[in-house]
Amino acid sequence: MDLEFNKNEDSIKQLTFQLSQRLKKVQLGGGEKRIAAHKAKGKLTARERIDYLIDKDSQTIEIGAFAGEGMYKEEGGCPSGGVVVVIGWVQGRQCVIVANDATVKAGAWFPITAKKNLRAQEISIENKLPIIYLVDSAGVYLPMQDEIFPDKEHFGRIFRNNAVMSSMGIVQLAAIMGPCVAGGAYLPIMSDEAMIVDGTGSVFLAGSYLVKSAIGETIDNETLGGATTHSEISGVTDYKFANDEECLDHIRNIFDKLGANPTAGFSRKTPQAPAKDEKEILGLLPSDRVKPYDMMDIIERLVDNSEFEPYKDLYGQTLICGLARIDGWAVGIVANQRKIVKSKKGAMQMGGVIYSDSADKAARFIMNCNQKKIPLVFLHDVSGFMVGSQSEHGGIIKDGAKMVNAMANSVVPKFSVVIGNSYGAGNYAMCGKAYDPRLIVAWPTAQLAVMSGAAAANTLLQIQVASLKAKGEEITPEAEKELLDRIKARYDEQLSPYYAAARLWVDAIIDPLETRKLISEGISMANHAPIEKQYNVGVIQV
């Protein structure tokens, strides 16, 4: 019996159990009472609509399940950002589905709702995936209108994207299954086809109360903008259905007749399970995040038949680079090595740190993968780049910039999995959210921040103590410790993967054993978009 292995396994199992419990809570949206009230109107919930629509027993990826978690407490919260986003399969065609959750503030749009909808459209655009909007929303959440209305990344960008996506030939279908108000009315009507459900669906620029206030006309919402009005009088909608199920069946019928599109042509062979037991990952990743471990142990349990072709494995050893297959798809893997290594120059190199030689190696490998049209997978457990006079004199900034340049300009799809640490510039170099990964996900063991909690807390403490001393105030050791503990507690909360997921810095938090599925579905998604741009890294410091 390996006590360390068992301890690690127990730790991750507890974290994955907590993940499953938190997901169950999030999936209730506005809560059981609001779900019951919603269903009493003869409507399916957002999640039921998606489940009905997608192919049975097909793979799905939910994006942003934890969006908004812990945010907007003074407004009563906004679980999942009030919208459910899933990448799934309809009639054998992979697509993006966006469904307003009317049990959360009547489906009203908070700032995080807009951000999540824009992320869904971004995924559709990057991967040329059809997108389905299941609309059931009261419109902008008025108390926060100044944070959602006018800016480039706010509500209006959604409709701009509708127009751009249409010009790109990306199929957009919309089903009006509840209210669709004001500016939000443009989303379904700017789609290729708009369906509406009789009795529950309505669409108008201004509801009956606003119409009365603005022009003095007295009219009910159904006459103003219900299914009969828009399907038989205005011609705004294309189809009218008696209930949610009929509407969703029609979407499936449309998808059944979609023509085929060109693919990117990424290499795929018959999938093989890893030769080494995937479940052993849970015991191999240390519960103590400062302990070293061999990242190859993790990689060999993620890749097909546990086969990995290393690139420059004797050079720049704090970054592992090499080729493999995941669920049959060819991938180039860039991963942080967490064990301590010794270079041939005699220097000891700390695991999880990017040195000049490893940055140089990774840049070359990334360029090779672009040359060969091989998707890239980044496995994060990184503390950052090496600091100190020796590294600075050796040109660490120049070499790090080379890696960032090669990665940022990649034209092959990139996927990021945050396994452990993802700190500072290390997050950038390993394709953090700012560098356009097609998907970025975190294990429950992940942490994302500028630096570790202990390092940040001590730095902030020094600043605050110096500020107090500058004012002539003295601080006792006891007060200093209390201040440090308070700073660290606040910073540690921000390190949590749930804090990152709430703000959509990562697309999802996943069970480590779901990693292969997620990467496979991600590459399948990316394969819908042929590479049209030539790879060019621009000017590089050499």
C-alpha positions in Angstrom: 0.0 0.0 0.0 1.3 3.5 -1.0 0.1 5.8 1.7 1.1 9.0 -0.3 -0.8 7.7 -3.3 -3.9 7.0 -1.2 -3.7 10.4 0.5 -3.5 12.2 -2.9 -6.3 10.1 -4.3 -8.6 10.9 -1.3 -7.8 14.6 -1.6 -8.8 14.8 -5.3 -11.8 12.6 -4.8 -13.1 15.0 -2.2 -12.5 17.9 -4.5 -14.3 16.2 -7.4 -17.2 15.3 -5.0 -17.5 18.9 -4.0 -17.4 19.8 -7.7 -20.3 17.5 -8.5 -22.3 18.9 -5.5 -21.8 22.4 -6.6 -22.8 21.6 -10.2 -26.0 20.0 -8.9 -26.8 23.2 -7.0 -26.0 25.4 -10.1 -28.2 23.2 -12.3 -31.2 24.2 -10.2 -31.0 27.7 -11.5 -33.3 30.0 -9.6 -34.4 27.1 -7.3 -37.1 24.4 -7.1 -39.9 26.8 -6.4 -39.2 28.9 -9.5 -38.7 25.8 -11.6 -42.1 24.6 -10.5 -43.7 28.0 -11.4 -41.9 27.9 -14.8 -43.2 24.4 -15.6 -46.7 25.3 -14.5 -46.8 27.5 -17.6 -46.4 24.5 -19.8 -42.7 25.3 -20.4 -39.6 23.1 -20.3 -36.7 24.5 -18.3 -33.5 25.6 -20.1 -31.7 22.4 -19.3 -34.7 20.2 -20.3 -34.9 22.0 -23.6 -31.3 21.3 -24.3 -31.6 17.6 -23.2 -34.6 17.2 -25.5 -32.8 18.8 -28.4 -29.4 17.0 -28.4 -28.8 13.5 -29.7 -29.3 10.9 -27.0 -26.1 9.4 -25.5 -23.9 12.0 -27.3 -21.0 13.9 -25.7 -21.6 17.4 -24.5 -19.4 20.2 -22.9 -21.1 22.8 -20.7 -19.5 26.2 -20.9 -19.6 28.5 -17.9 -21.6 26.5 -15.5 -20.2 28.5 -12.6 -20.4 31.9 -14.3 -21.6 34.5 -11.8 -21.1 32.3 -8.7 -20.6 34.4 -5.6 -21.3 37.6 -7.7 -24.2 40.1 -7.5 -25.0 39.0 -3.9 -26.9 42.3 -3.3 -29.1 41.5 -6.3 -29.9 38.0 -5.1 -27.2 36.3 -7.3 -27.2 35.1 -10.8 -26.6 31.3 -11.0 -24.8 30.2 -14.2 -25.2 33.8 -15.4 -28.8 33.1 -16.1 -28.0 31.2 -19.3 -27.0 27.7 -20.1 -24.4 27.2 -22.8 -23.6 23.7 -24.2 -21.5 22.4 -27.0 -23.4 19.3 -28.2 -24.6 17.2 -31.2 -28.0 17.6 -32.9 -28.7 15.2 -35.7 -25.1 14.2 -35.8 -24.0 17.9 -36.2 -21.9 19.5 -33.5 -23.2 22.9 -32.5 -23.4 25.5 -29.8 -26.7 25.8 -27.8 -27.5 28.9 -25.8 -30.6 28.7 -23.6 -31.9 31.5 -21.3 -32.8 30.3 -17.8 -36.0 32.1 -17.0 -35.9 30.7 -13.4 -33.1 33.2 -12.7 -34.5 36.7 -12.6 -36.9 35.9 -15.5 -33.8 35.3 -17.7 -32.7 38.9 -17.3 -29.3 39.9 -18.6 -26.6 40.7 -16.0 -23.1 41.8 -17.1 -21.8 38.2 -16.7 -24.8 37.0 -18.9 -23.5 39.2 -21.7 -20.0 37.9 -21.3 -21.1 34.3 -21.4 -23.3 34.9 -24.5 -20.3 36.5 -26.2 -18.1 33.5 -25.3 -20.7 31.2 -26.8 -20.7 33.2 -30.0 -16.9 33.4 -30.0 -16.8 29.5 -29.9 -19.2 29.4 -32.7 -17.2 31.9 -34.8 -13.8 30.4 -34.2 -14.9 26.8 -34.9 -17.6 27.7 -37.6 -20.2 25.8 -35.6 -23.9 26.3 -36.0 -25.5 28.0 -33.1 -29.0 27.6 -31.6 -30.6 30.3 -29.4 -33.4 29.2 -27.1 -34.8 32.6 -26.0 -36.7 33.2 -22.8 -35.6 36.5 -21.3 -37.0 39.6 -19.8 -34.1 41.6 -21.2 -31.5 43.8 -19.5 -31.4 43.8 -15.7 -32.3 47.4 -15.4 -30.6 48.2 -12.0 -27.3 47.3 -13.7 -27.9 48.7 -17.1 -24.9 51.0 -17.0 -22.7 47.8 -16.8 -24.3 46.0 -19.6 -25.6 48.5 -22.2 -23.2 50.6 -24.2 -19.7 49.3 -24.3 -17.9 47.1 -26.9 -18.1 44.0 -24.8 -21.7 44.6 -23.6 -25.2 43.6 -24.8 -25.1 45.3 -28.2 -22.1 43.3 -29.3 -24.3 40.2 -29.4 -26.4 41.6 -32.3 -23.3 42.8 -34.0 -22.0 39.2 -33.9 -25.4 38.0 -35.2 -24.8 40.0 -38.4 -21.1 39.1 -38.7 -21.8 35.4 -38.2 -24.5 35.5 -40.8 -22.1 37.0 -43.3 -19.6 34.2 -42.5 -22.2 31.6 -43.4 -22.6 30.3 -39.8 -26.0 28.8 -39.3 -28.0 30.6 -36.6 -31.5 29.3 -35.5 -33.6 30.9 -32.8 -36.6 29.7 -30.9 -38.7 32.3 -28.9 -40.0 30.2 -26.0 -40.8 33.0 -23.6 -40.5 36.8 -23.5 -38.0 38.5 -25.8 -37.9 42.1 -25.0 -36.4 45.4 -26.3 -32.9 45.2 -27.8 -33.0 41.4 -27.1 -35.7 41.1 -29.7 -33.0 41.5 -32.4 -31.2 38.4 -31.5 -33.7 35.9 -32.8 -34.8 38.0 -35.7 -31.2 38.5 -36.8 -30.8 34.7 -36.9 -31.4 32.8 -40.1 -34.8 31.4 -39.0 -37.0 32.3 -36.0 -39.5 30.0 -34.4 -42.1 31.0 -31.7 -44.1 29.0 -29.2 -47.8 29.9 -29.1 -49.1 31.2 -25.7 -45.6 31.5 -24.1 -43.4 33.2 -26.7 -43.6 36.9 -27.3 -41.3 39.4 -29.0 -41.5 43.2 -29.0 -39.3 46.3 -28.7 -41.5 47.6 -25.9 -44.0 45.8 -23.6 -47.5 46.9 -23.0 -46.7 49.0 -19.9 -44.0 50.9 -21.8 -46.3 51.4 -24.8 -49.0 52.8 -22.5 -46.4 55.1 -20.9 -44.8 56.2 -24.2 -47.8 56.7 -26.6 -50.9 56.1 -24.5 -52.0 53.0 -26.3 -53.6 50.3 -24.2 -52.8 46.8 -25.5 -52.0 43.4 -24.0 -48.6 41.7 -24.6 -50.1 38.8 -26.6 -51.8 41.1 -29.1 -48.8 43.3 -29.2 -46.2 40.7 -29.9 -47.4 37.1 -29.4 -47.0 34.1 -31.8 -50.2 34.8 -33.8 -49.3 38.5 -34.3 -45.7 37.7 -35.6 -46.5 34.6 -37.5 -49.7 35.8 -39.2 -49.7 39.6 -39.2 -46.1 41.1 -39.0 -44.2 38.2 -40.6 -41.4 38.7 -38.0 -41.3 35.0 -37.1 -41.1 32.1 -39.6 -42.8 29.3 -37.7 -45.4 28.9 -34.9 -45.6 25.9 -32.7 -48.1 24.7 -30.0 -45.4 23.9 -27.4 -41.7 23.6 -26.6 -41.4 20.0 -27.9 -42.9 20.8 -31.3 -40.5 23.7 -31.7 -37.5 21.7 -30.7 -38.5 18.9 -33.1 -38.5 21.4 -35.9 -35.0 22.6 -35.1 -33.9 18.9 -35.2 -35.6 18.6 -38.6 -33.7 21.6 -40.0 -30.4 20.2 -38.7 -31.2 16.9 -40.4 -30.9 18.7 -43.7 -27.9 20.9 -43.3 -25.2 20.5 -46.0 -21.6 19.5 -45.2 -18.8 22.0 -44.8 -15.0 21.7 -45.4 -13.0 20.5 -42.4 -9.5 21.5 -41.2 -8.3 17.9 -41.8 -6.6 17.3 -38.4 -5.2 13.8 -38.2 -7.3 11.2 -36.4 -6.9 7.4 -36.1 -8.9 4.8 -34.2 -9.0 5.9 -30.5 -7.1 3.8 -28.0 -7.4 4.0 -24.2 -4.2 4.8 -22.3 -2.2 1.6 -21.6 -1.7 2.9 -18.0 -4.7 3.3 -15.8 -6.3 6.8 -16.1 -7.7 6.6 -12.6 -4.1 6.5 -11.2 -3.9 10.2 -12.1 -5.9 10.9 -8.9 -3.1 9.3 -6.7 -0.1 10.7 -8.7 -0.9 14.4 -8.4 0.3 15.5 -5.0 -2.3 16.9 -2.6 0.5 19.2 -1.3 1.0 21.6 -4.3 4.6 22.4 -3.4 5.7 18.8 -3.7 7.5 17.8 -7.0 6.1 15.1 -9.3 6.8 13.8 -12.8 4.3 15.3 -15.2 5.1 12.4 -17.6 3.1 10.2 -15.2 0.1 12.3 -15.9 0.6 12.6 -19.6 1.0 8.8 -20.0 -2.5 8.4 -18.5 -4.0 10.9 -20.8 -2.7 9.9 -24.2 -3.7 6.9 -26.4 -1.8 3.7 -25.5 0.3 5.8 -23.2 2.6 6.6 -26.2 4.4 9.9 -26.3 7.1 11.1 -28.7 9.2 13.6 -26.8 10.8 16.6 -28.5 14.3 17.7 -27.3 13.7 15.7 -24.1 17.3 16.2 -22.8 17.2 20.0 -23.3 15.0 22.6 -21.5 13.6 19.9 -19.2 11.3 22.0 -17.2 8.9 22.1 -20.2 7.8 18.8 -21.7 7.1 19.0 -25.4 6.1 16.2 -27.7 3.5 14.5 -29.9 0.8 12.0 -29.0 -2.8 11.1 -29.7 -5.8 11.8 -27.5 -8.9 9.8 -28.4 -7.3 9.2 -31.8 -6.6 12.9 -32.5 -3.0 13.9 -33.1 -1.8 16.6 -30.6 1.3 18.5 -29.7 1.6 18.7 -25.9 3.4 21.5 -24.0 3.4 20.7 -20.2 5.2 22.0 -17.2 7.6 19.4 -15.6 7.2 19.6 -11.9 10.2 17.5 -10.8 13.5 19.1 -10.1 16.0 18.6 -13.0 19.7 19.1 -13.6 20.9 20.6 -16.8 24.1 19.5 -18.5 25.6 22.8 -17.5 25.3 21.6 -13.9 22.5 23.9 -12.8 19.6 22.6 -10.8 16.3 23.8 -12.2 13.1 23.9 -10.2 10.0 22.1 -11.4 7.1 24.3 -12.6 9.5 27.2 -13.6 10.2 28.2 -17.2 13.9 28.8 -17.9 15.5 30.3 -21.0 16.3 26.9 -22.4 12.8 25.5 -21.9 11.2 28.6 -23.3 13.4 28.4 -26.4 12.5 24.7 -26.9 8.8 25.3 -26.5 8.9 28.2 -29.0 10.5 25.9 -31.6 8.1 23.1 -30.9 5.0 25.3 -31.2 6.3 26.6 -34.5 6.8 23.0 -35.7 3.2 22.0 -34.7 1.9 25.0 -36.7 4.0 23.8 -39.7 2.6 20.3 -39.4 -1.1 21.4 -38.7 -1.2 19.6 -35.3 -3.5 21.1 -32.5 -1.7 22.1 -29.3 -2.6 21.1 -25.8 -1.1 23.0 -22.8 -1.0 21.4 -19.4 -0.5 24.0 -16.7 1.3 23.6 -13.5 3.5 26.7 -13.7 4.9 29.1 -11.1 6.2 31.5 -13.7 9.5 32.4 -15.4 12.9 32.1 -13.5 13.9 35.3 -11.9 17.3 36.6 -10.5 20.4 38.1 -12.0 21.6 34.9 -13.7 18.3 34.5 -15.6 18.1 38.2 -16.4 21.6 38.3 -17.7 20.9 35.2 -19.7 18.0 36.9 -21.5 15.0 35.2 -19.9 12.7 38.1 -21.0 13.9 37.6 -24.6 13.4 33.9 -24.5 10.1 34.1 -22.8 8.9 36.7 -25.3 9.9 34.2 -28.1 7.7 31.5 -26.6 4.7 33.9 -26.1 5.1 35.2 -29.7 5.2 31.7 -31.2 2.1 30.6 -29.1 0.1 33.9 -29.5 0.4 33.7 -33.3 -0.5 30.0 -33.6 -3.0 29.3 -36.3 -3.7 25.7 -35.1 -6.3 25.4 -32.4 -5.0 25.6 -28.8 -6.5 23.9 -25.7 -5.5 24.6 -22.1 -5.9 22.4 -19.0 -5.0 24.0 -15.7 -3.9 21.1 -13.6 -2.2 22.9 -10.7 -0.6 26.3 -10.6 -1.1 28.9 -13.3 0.7 32.0 -12.1 1.8 35.3 -13.6 3.5 35.3 -17.0 3.6 31.5 -16.8 -0.2 31.6 -17.4 0.4 33.7 -20.5 3.1 31.6 -22.0 1.1 28.4 -21.4 -1.9 29.9 -23.4 -4.1 31.4 -20.7 -7.5 32.9 -21.5 -5.9 36.0 -23.0 -4.3 34.0 -25.8 -7.5 32.6 -27.4 -7.5 28.9 -26.5 -10.5 27.2 -28.2 -11.2 25.9 -24.7 -9.6 26.4 -21.3 -10.6 24.3 -18.4 -9.4 23.7 -14.8 -9.2 20.7 -12.6 -10.5 21.3 -9.0 -6.8 21.3 -8.0 -6.1 24.5 -10.1 -5.1 27.9 -8.9 -4.9 31.0 -11.1 -3.3 34.3 -10.0 -0.4 36.6 -10.5 1.6 34.6 -7.8 1.0 32.1 -5.0 -1.0 33.1 -2.0 1.9 33.1 0.4 4.1 35.2 -1.9 1.4 37.7 -2.7 0.3 38.0 1.0 3.9 38.7 2.1 4.4 41.3 -0.6 1.1 43.0 0.2 1.9 42.9 3.9 5.3 44.6 3.4 3.6 47.4 1.4 0.9 47.9 4.1 3.4 47.9 7.0 5.7 50.3 5.1 2.7 52.6 4.6 1.8 52.5 8.3 5.4 53.3 9.3 5.5 56.2 6.9 2.5 57.6 8.8 4.5 57.2 12.1 2.4 54.2 13.2 4.0 51.1 14.7 2.6 47.6 14.3 3.0 44.8 16.8 4.0 41.3 15.7 0.6 40.1 16.7 -1.2 42.8 14.7 1.2 42.1 11.8 0.3 38.4 11.9 -3.4 39.2 12.0 -3.0 41.5 9.0 -1.1 38.8 7.1 -3.8 36.2 7.8 -6.5 38.5 6.6 -4.6 39.4 3.4 -3.8 35.7 2.7 -7.5 34.6 3.3 -8.7 37.2 0.8 -6.1 36.3 -1.8 -6.6 32.6 -1.4 -10.2 33.0 -2.2 -9.2 34.6 -5.4 -6.9 31.7 -6.2 -9.8 29.3 -6.3 -10.7 27.8 -9.7 -14.3 28.6 -8.8 -13.4 32.3 -8.6 -11.9 32.0 -12.1 -14.8 30.1 -13.4 -17.3 32.6 -12.0 -15.6 35.3 -14.1 -15.2 33.0 -17.2 -11.4 33.1 -17.0 -11.8 29.3 -17.5 -14.7 27.7 -19.5 -15.3 24.9 -17.0 -14.0 23.1 -14.0 -13.8 19.4 -14.8 -13.2 16.0 -13.2 -9.6 15.1 -14.2 -11.0 11.9 -15.7 -13.0 14.0 -18.2 -9.9 15.5 -19.7 -9.6 13.1 -22.6 -13.2 13.6 -23.6 -13.0 17.4 -23.4 -9.9 17.6 -25.6 -11.4 15.2 -28.1 -14.7 17.1 -28.4 -12.7 20.3 -28.6 -10.6 19.1 -31.5 -13.7 17.7 -33.2 -15.2 21.2 -32.8 -12.1 22.9 -34.1 -11.9 20.5 -37.1 -15.0 22.3 -38.5 -12.9 25.4 -39.2 -10.3 25.1 -41.9 -7.1 27.0 -41.2 -7.2 30.0 -43.5 -4.4 32.2 -42.0 -0.7 31.6 -42.8 1.5 31.1 -39.7 3.7 34.2 -39.1 5.3 34.9 -35.8 6.5 38.4 -36.8 9.6 39.9 -35.3 11.3 37.8 -32.7 14.2 38.7 -30.3 17.0 36.2 -31.0 
